[in-house]
Amino acid sequence: MSRTPDEIIDGWKAVASSAARPAEPPRPTRTRTAMPAGLLAAGATAVVLLVVLSARGAGPGPQGSPLAVGAGSSSSPAATVSAPTEVAPDGSAPPTAVATRSAEPDQTPSPADFAAAKAAVEAYTADLVQGDYAKAWAMLAPESQAHWQSLAAFTNERATFFKTVTAGYTVSADSPTTSGQPIPSFEYAAYGAVIDLHHAVLIGVSYPDSPSAHTGRVDAYIVSPVAGKLELFDAP
Amino acid sequence: MVMSVQIATLEAAELRYNRAFEEHWDDIFRFLLAWTNDWAAAEDLAQDAFLKLWGHRNGLDWDRPVLPWLIIVARRLATDRFRSLRRRILPLHSGQSLDETSRVRWLDVRAALSKLSALERAALLLTAAEGWSYADVAEALGTTSGALRAAVSRAREKLEDA
């Protein structure tokens, strides 16, 4: 059914105005003294990441991301208000290196996990760039292959996308915790049964020249050891 | 005496937070809906934006308008790299809080708008559906009026061609 832009806009307006506001203003529900083990693990993960990245001389997170909005933009509303700073949702300070590192040192990916995961995604992406889709496909976890449904569908989508990638890509070994999001708030439910959260790492691949790069287009993979080898968990 | 003044100040901040929620939740949700084209993500991000406001409630200058503050927080949250990754890896269920009729309508509108980039979609919807001025939208999206007008024009062309 063909519709005019104004009809689509009116449709959006109607459905958007039907949104139900939460019954109560949002309030944080966690307290620092009731910090779950997963949150401690998340903090420790952040520490490992900081150690790794400081060794590489690069800092993670929104401020350094090509996808982040400039905090100091003179044209932004921040120019007229006090600029918000990142804090944990409960208003607490982020975990400190000393406190969290000594909390559960064995519960987080090691620098070796990060390095291995990054190397796996680099190899996977290189295969895609070179058009070796079957080889890349073999690196995906069975659950991700199921998401794609078939090698043909995977090949078709990936080939179409990589035609737009003409100026390279960047693979970064980052952690979901760098944006202040504790691991428990990441719903790994779809893969939870097979992902080893003690060693799994989130890897991002960004494409600076992609037409959709400014909209936040990235490929993301959870890389986890499964049955003795690394598998990539992706979603189409 | 000093303690009672402090308590009164804290209570005032909480009351203002509640008022900000009443006045601006819908604006923030729709801003995020326009940007993400994802109902569940917009709800999730709006929640996070207000939690940020809660965390800053005692340090904010409440005599200034809070909406610009909320918008820039919401925009940062929506463009946060790892939140984007999370949505891509494990998309949230869309529109669970909608009734069946609205959900069907939303999925239809969402499909049509998915042809647009986030900038094009937000530019078009905030100006045409929400009635924001070009200057306000440009400021909210961190772009120029010229770029905004171009984005609106592109958005309309894409929807007409669809």
Chai-1 contact restraints between the chains, C-beta under 6 A:
chainA,res_idxA,chainB,res_idxB,connection_type,confidence,min_distance_angstrom,max_distance_angstrom,comment,restraint_id
A,P5,B,R156,contact,1.0,0.0,6.0,A-B,restraint_1
A,P5,B,L159,contact,1.0,0.0,6.0,A-B,restraint_2
A,P5,B,E160,contact,1.0,0.0,6.0,A-B,restraint_3
A,I8,B,A112,contact,1.0,0.0,6.0,A-B,restraint_4
A,I8,B,L159,contact,1.0,0.0,6.0,A-B,restraint_5
A,I9,B,A128,contact,1.0,0.0,6.0,A-B,restraint_6
A,I9,B,A129,contact,1.0,0.0,6.0,A-B,restraint_7
A,G11,B,V109,contact,1.0,0.0,6.0,A-B,restraint_8
A,W12,B,V109,contact,1.0,0.0,6.0,A-B,restraint_9
A,W12,B,L125,contact,1.0,0.0,6.0,A-B,restraint_10
A,W12,B,A129,contact,1.0,0.0,6.0,A-B,restraint_11
A,K13,B,A129,contact,1.0,0.0,6.0,A-B,restraint_12
A,V15,B,S102,contact,1.0,0.0,6.0,A-B,restraint_13
A,V15,B,R105,contact,1.0,0.0,6.0,A-B,restraint_14
A,V15,B,W106,contact,1.0,0.0,6.0,A-B,restraint_15
A,V15,B,V109,contact,1.0,0.0,6.0,A-B,restraint_16
A,A16,B,R30,contact,1.0,0.0,6.0,A-B,restraint_17
A,A16,B,L33,contact,1.0,0.0,6.0,A-B,restraint_18
A,S18,B,S102,contact,1.0,0.0,6.0,A-B,restraint_19
A,A19,B,F29,contact,1.0,0.0,6.0,A-B,restraint_20
A,A20,B,S97,contact,1.0,0.0,6.0,A-B,restraint_21
A,R21,B,W25,contact,1.0,0.0,6.0,A-B,restraint_22
A,P25,B,N18,contact,1.0,0.0,6.0,A-B,restraint_23
A,P25,B,F21,contact,1.0,0.0,6.0,A-B,restraint_24
A,P26,B,Q47,contact,1.0,0.0,6.0,A-B,restraint_25
A,P26,B,F50,contact,1.0,0.0,6.0,A-B,restraint_26
A,P26,B,L51,contact,1.0,0.0,6.0,A-B,restraint_27
A,P28,B,L51,contact,1.0,0.0,6.0,A-B,restraint_28
A,P62,B,D80,contact,1.0,0.0,6.0,A-B,restraint_29
A,S65,B,R81,contact,1.0,0.0,6.0,A-B,restraint_30
A,L67,B,T79,contact,1.0,0.0,6.0,A-B,restraint_31
A,L67,B,R81,contact,1.0,0.0,6.0,A-B,restraint_32
A,V69,B,R75,contact,1.0,0.0,6.0,A-B,restraint_33
A,V69,B,R76,contact,1.0,0.0,6.0,A-B,restraint_34
A,V69,B,T79,contact,1.0,0.0,6.0,A-B,restraint_35
A,V69,B,G142,contact,1.0,0.0,6.0,A-B,restraint_36
A,S73,B,G142,contact,1.0,0.0,6.0,A-B,restraint_37
A,S76,B,I72,contact,1.0,0.0,6.0,A-B,restraint_38
A,S76,B,G142,contact,1.0,0.0,6.0,A-B,restraint_39
A,P77,B,P68,contact,1.0,0.0,6.0,A-B,restraint_40
A,P77,B,I71,contact,1.0,0.0,6.0,A-B,restraint_41
A,P77,B,I72,contact,1.0,0.0,6.0,A-B,restraint_42
A,P77,B,E139,contact,1.0,0.0,6.0,A-B,restraint_43
A,A78,B,I72,contact,1.0,0.0,6.0,A-B,restraint_44
A,V81,B,R64,contact,1.0,0.0,6.0,A-B,restraint_45
A,V81,B,P68,contact,1.0,0.0,6.0,A-B,restraint_46
A,V81,B,W69,contact,1.0,0.0,6.0,A-B,restraint_47
A,P84,B,V73,contact,1.0,0.0,6.0,A-B,restraint_48
A,V87,B,G55,contact,1.0,0.0,6.0,A-B,restraint_49
A,P89,B,L51,contact,1.0,0.0,6.0,A-B,restraint_50
A,G91,B,G55,contact,1.0,0.0,6.0,A-B,restraint_51
A,P176,B,F82,contact,1.0,0.0,6.0,A-B,restraint_52
A,S179,B,D80,contact,1.0,0.0,6.0,A-B,restraint_53
A,S179,B,F82,contact,1.0,0.0,6.0,A-B,restraint_54
A,E187,B,L90,contact,1.0,0.0,6.0,A-B,restraint_55
A,A190,B,L90,contact,1.0,0.0,6.0,A-B,restraint_56
A,G204,B,L85,contact,1.0,0.0,6.0,A-B,restraint_57
A,T215,B,S117,contact,1.0,0.0,6.0,A-B,restraint_58
A,T215,B,A118,contact,1.0,0.0,6.0,A-B,restraint_59
A,G216,B,S84,contact,1.0,0.0,6.0,A-B,restraint_60
A,A220,B,L85,contact,1.0,0.0,6.0,A-B,restraint_61
A,A220,B,R88,contact,1.0,0.0,6.0,A-B,restraint_62
A,A220,B,I89,contact,1.0,0.0,6.0,A-B,restraint_63
A,A235,B,I89,contact,1.0,0.0,6.0,A-B,restraint_64
